[in-house]
Amino acid sequence: MGNIQGRDILVWVVLGIIAGAIADAFVPGNGNLLTFLVAGILGAFVGGFLARQFNIRLNLGSVFVEQMIIAVIGAIIVLVIARIIF
């Protein structure tokens, strides 16, 4: 996975929790709090992993905003896949 540090993982988890709540608004379903929190955390990892793999840089001037957007996109991907499977 490259050069991922513990700080990166912690940031992905925190952003993932927030991202799951935001993503749930975009991908409505019958999930509960636990469902979108888990999807958000997984989505943060997915978004962070994909951004690193494809060398995606948003260059918005704010690292927090960039990471939040990536986490929300990853959470949306996870929720869409989860809704298709389940």
PAVEX-705864 format. One record per atom (N, C-alpha, C): residue number from 1; residue in one letter; atom name; x, y, z. Coordinates in steps of 0.2 Angstrom, whole numbers. Example, Ala and Ser with C-alpha at 12.3 -4.5 7.8 and 13.67 -1.06 7.14 Angstrom:
<1,'A','N',<66,-28,39>>,
<1,'A','CA',<62,-22,39>>,
<1,'A','C',<66,-16,39>>,
<2,'S','N',<64,-11,35>>,
<2,'S','CA',<68,-5,36>>,
<2,'S','C',<64,0,39>>,
//
This chain:
<1,'M','N',<4,-6,0>>,
<1,'M','CA',<0,0,0>>,
<1,'M','C',<4,6,0>>,
<2,'G','N',<11,6,0>>,
<2,'G','CA',<15,11,0>>,
<2,'G','C',<17,14,7>>,
<3,'N','N',<17,20,7>>,
<3,'N','CA',<20,23,13>>,
<3,'N','C',<14,26,18>>,
<4,'I','N',<10,22,20>>,
<4,'I','CA',<4,25,24>>,
<4,'I','C',<6,25,31>>,
<5,'Q','N',<5,30,35>>,
<5,'Q','CA',<7,31,41>>,
<5,'Q','C',<1,31,46>>,
<6,'G','N',<2,30,52>>,
<6,'G','CA',<-3,29,57>>,
<6,'G','C',<-8,35,57>>,
<7,'R','N',<-5,41,57>>,
<7,'R','CA',<-9,47,56>>,
<7,'R','C',<-14,47,51>>,
<8,'D','N',<-11,45,45>>,
<8,'D','CA',<-16,44,39>>,
<8,'D','C',<-22,40,41>>,
<9,'I','N',<-21,34,44>>,
<9,'I','CA',<-26,30,45>>,
<9,'I','C',<-31,33,50>>,
<10,'L','N',<-29,36,55>>,
<10,'L','CA',<-33,40,60>>,
<10,'L','C',<-37,45,57>>,
<11,'V','N',<-34,49,52>>,
<11,'V','CA',<-38,54,49>>,
<11,'V','C',<-43,51,45>>,
<12,'W','N',<-42,45,41>>,
<12,'W','CA',<-47,42,37>>,
<12,'W','C',<-52,40,41>>,
<13,'V','N',<-51,37,47>>,
<13,'V','CA',<-57,35,51>>,
<13,'V','C',<-61,40,54>>,
<14,'V','N',<-58,46,56>>,
<14,'V','CA',<-62,51,58>>,
<14,'V','C',<-66,54,53>>,
<15,'L','N',<-63,55,47>>,
<15,'L','CA',<-66,58,41>>,
<15,'L','C',<-72,53,39>>,
<16,'G','N',<-70,47,39>>,
<16,'G','CA',<-75,42,37>>,
<16,'G','C',<-81,42,41>>,
<17,'I','N',<-81,43,47>>,
<17,'I','CA',<-87,44,51>>,
<17,'I','C',<-91,49,49>>,
<18,'I','N',<-88,55,48>>,
<18,'I','CA',<-92,61,45>>,
<18,'I','C',<-94,60,38>>,
<19,'A','N',<-90,57,34>>,
<19,'A','CA',<-92,55,27>>,
<19,'A','C',<-98,50,26>>,
<20,'G','N',<-98,46,31>>,
<20,'G','CA',<-104,41,31>>,
<20,'G','C',<-110,44,32>>,
<21,'A','N',<-110,49,36>>,
<21,'A','CA',<-117,53,37>>,
<21,'A','C',<-118,57,31>>,
<22,'I','N',<-113,60,28>>,
<22,'I','CA',<-115,64,22>>,
<22,'I','C',<-117,59,16>>,
<23,'A','N',<-113,54,15>>,
<23,'A','CA',<-115,49,10>>,
<23,'A','C',<-122,46,11>>,
<24,'D','N',<-124,45,17>>,
<24,'D','CA',<-130,42,18>>,
<24,'D','C',<-136,47,15>>,
<25,'A','N',<-135,54,15>>,
<25,'A','CA',<-139,58,13>>,
<25,'A','C',<-140,58,5>>,
<26,'F','N',<-134,56,2>>,
<26,'F','CA',<-134,55,-6>>,
<26,'F','C',<-136,49,-8>>,
<27,'V','N',<-135,43,-4>>,
<27,'V','CA',<-138,37,-6>>,
<27,'V','C',<-142,34,0>>,
<28,'P','N',<-149,36,-1>>,
<28,'P','CA',<-153,35,4>>,
<28,'P','C',<-155,27,4>>,
<29,'G','N',<-156,25,10>>,
<29,'G','CA',<-158,18,11>>,
<29,'G','C',<-161,16,18>>,
<30,'N','N',<-161,10,19>>,
<30,'N','CA',<-164,9,26>>,
<30,'N','C',<-159,7,31>>,
<31,'G','N',<-153,10,30>>,
<31,'G','CA',<-147,9,35>>,
<31,'G','C',<-149,13,42>>,
<32,'N','N',<-145,11,47>>,
<32,'N','CA',<-145,14,53>>,
<32,'N','C',<-139,18,54>>,
<33,'L','N',<-138,20,60>>,
<33,'L','CA',<-132,24,62>>,
<33,'L','C',<-126,20,61>>,
<34,'L','N',<-126,14,64>>,
<34,'L','CA',<-120,9,63>>,
<34,'L','C',<-118,8,56>>,
<35,'T','N',<-123,7,52>>,
<35,'T','CA',<-122,5,45>>,
<35,'T','C',<-118,11,41>>,
<36,'F','N',<-121,17,42>>,
<36,'F','CA',<-117,22,38>>,
<36,'F','C',<-111,24,42>>,
<37,'L','N',<-110,23,48>>,
<37,'L','CA',<-103,24,51>>,
<37,'L','C',<-98,19,48>>,
<38,'V','N',<-100,13,48>>,
<38,'V','CA',<-95,8,45>>,
<38,'V','C',<-94,9,38>>,
<39,'A','N',<-99,11,34>>,
<39,'A','CA',<-98,13,27>>,
<39,'A','C',<-94,19,26>>,
<40,'G','N',<-95,24,31>>,
<40,'G','CA',<-91,30,30>>,
<40,'G','C',<-83,28,32>>,
<41,'I','N',<-82,24,37>>,
<41,'I','CA',<-75,22,38>>,
<41,'I','C',<-72,18,33>>,
<42,'L','N',<-76,13,30>>,
<42,'L','CA',<-73,9,24>>,
<42,'L','C',<-72,14,18>>,
<43,'G','N',<-77,18,17>>,
<43,'G','CA',<-77,23,12>>,
<43,'G','C',<-71,27,12>>,
<44,'A','N',<-69,30,18>>,
<44,'A','CA',<-63,34,19>>,
<44,'A','C',<-57,30,17>>,
<45,'F','N',<-56,24,19>>,
<45,'F','CA',<-51,19,17>>,
<45,'F','C',<-51,18,9>>,
<46,'V','N',<-57,17,6>>,
<46,'V','CA',<-57,16,-1>>,
<46,'V','C',<-56,22,-5>>,
<47,'G','N',<-58,28,-3>>,
<47,'G','CA',<-57,34,-6>>,
<47,'G','C',<-49,36,-5>>,
<48,'G','N',<-47,35,0>>,
<48,'G','CA',<-40,37,1>>,
<48,'G','C',<-35,32,-3>>,
<49,'F','N',<-37,25,-3>>,
<49,'F','CA',<-33,21,-7>>,
<49,'F','C',<-33,22,-14>>,
<50,'L','N',<-39,24,-17>>,
<50,'L','CA',<-40,25,-24>>,
<50,'L','C',<-37,32,-26>>,
<51,'A','N',<-37,37,-21>>,
<51,'A','CA',<-34,43,-23>>,
<51,'A','C',<-26,42,-23>>,
<52,'R','N',<-23,38,-19>>,
<52,'R','CA',<-16,36,-19>>,
<52,'R','C',<-14,32,-25>>,
<53,'Q','N',<-18,27,-27>>,
<53,'Q','CA',<-17,23,-32>>,
<53,'Q','C',<-17,27,-39>>,
<54,'F','N',<-22,31,-40>>,
<54,'F','CA',<-23,35,-46>>,
<54,'F','C',<-19,42,-45>>,
<55,'N','N',<-16,43,-40>>,
<55,'N','CA',<-12,49,-39>>,
<55,'N','C',<-17,56,-40>>,
<56,'I','N',<-23,55,-37>>,
<56,'I','CA',<-28,61,-37>>,
<56,'I','C',<-26,66,-32>>,
<57,'R','N',<-25,72,-35>>,
<57,'R','CA',<-24,78,-31>>,
<57,'R','C',<-29,83,-33>>,
<58,'L','N',<-33,85,-28>>,
<58,'L','CA',<-38,90,-29>>,
<58,'L','C',<-36,97,-29>>,
<59,'N','N',<-30,99,-25>>,
<59,'N','CA',<-27,105,-25>>,
<59,'N','C',<-32,111,-24>>,
<60,'L','N',<-36,110,-18>>,
<60,'L','CA',<-41,115,-16>>,
<60,'L','C',<-38,120,-11>>,
<61,'G','N',<-32,119,-9>>,
<61,'G','CA',<-29,124,-4>>,
<61,'G','C',<-31,122,3>>,
<62,'S','N',<-35,117,4>>,
<62,'S','CA',<-36,114,11>>,
<62,'S','C',<-36,107,11>>,
<63,'V','N',<-31,104,15>>,
<63,'V','CA',<-30,97,15>>,
<63,'V','C',<-36,94,18>>,
<64,'F','N',<-39,97,23>>,
<64,'F','CA',<-45,94,26>>,
<64,'F','C',<-51,94,21>>,
<65,'V','N',<-52,99,18>>,
<65,'V','CA',<-58,99,13>>,
<65,'V','C',<-56,93,7>>,
<66,'E','N',<-50,93,5>>,
<66,'E','CA',<-48,88,0>>,
<66,'E','C',<-50,81,3>>,
<67,'Q','N',<-47,79,9>>,
<67,'Q','CA',<-48,73,12>>,
<67,'Q','C',<-56,71,13>>,
<68,'M','N',<-59,76,15>>,
<68,'M','CA',<-66,75,16>>,
<68,'M','C',<-70,73,10>>,
<69,'I','N',<-68,77,4>>,
<69,'I','CA',<-72,75,-2>>,
<69,'I','C',<-70,68,-4>>,
<70,'I','N',<-64,66,-4>>,
<70,'I','CA',<-61,60,-6>>,
<70,'I','C',<-65,54,-1>>,
<71,'A','N',<-66,56,5>>,
<71,'A','CA',<-69,51,10>>,
<71,'A','C',<-76,50,8>>,
<72,'V','N',<-80,56,7>>,
<72,'V','CA',<-87,56,5>>,
<72,'V','C',<-88,52,-2>>,
<73,'I','N',<-83,53,-7>>,
<73,'I','CA',<-84,49,-13>>,
<73,'I','C',<-83,42,-12>>,
<74,'G','N',<-78,40,-8>>,
<74,'G','CA',<-77,33,-6>>,
<74,'G','C',<-83,30,-2>>,
<75,'A','N',<-86,34,2>>,
<75,'A','CA',<-92,31,6>>,
<75,'A','C',<-98,30,2>>,
<76,'I','N',<-98,35,-3>>,
<76,'I','CA',<-104,34,-8>>,
<76,'I','C',<-103,28,-12>>,
<77,'I','N',<-97,26,-14>>,
<77,'I','CA',<-95,20,-18>>,
<77,'I','C',<-97,14,-14>>,
<78,'V','N',<-95,14,-7>>,
<78,'V','CA',<-96,9,-3>>,
<78,'V','C',<-104,8,-2>>,
<79,'L','N',<-107,13,-1>>,
<79,'L','CA',<-114,13,0>>,
<79,'L','C',<-118,10,-6>>,
<80,'V','N',<-116,12,-12>>,
<80,'V','CA',<-119,10,-18>>,
<80,'V','C',<-118,3,-19>>,
<81,'I','N',<-112,0,-18>>,
<81,'I','CA',<-110,-7,-18>>,
<81,'I','C',<-114,-11,-13>>,
<82,'A','N',<-115,-8,-7>>,
<82,'A','CA',<-118,-12,-2>>,
<82,'A','C',<-126,-12,-3>>,
<83,'R','N',<-128,-7,-6>>,
<83,'R','CA',<-136,-7,-8>>,
<83,'R','C',<-137,-12,-13>>,
<84,'I','N',<-132,-12,-18>>,
<84,'I','CA',<-133,-17,-24>>,
<84,'I','C',<-133,-24,-21>>,
<85,'I','N',<-128,-26,-17>>,
<85,'I','CA',<-127,-32,-14>>,
<85,'I','C',<-133,-34,-9>>,
<86,'F','N',<-135,-30,-5>>,
<86,'F','CA',<-139,-31,0>>,
<86,'F','C',<-146,-28,-1>>,
//
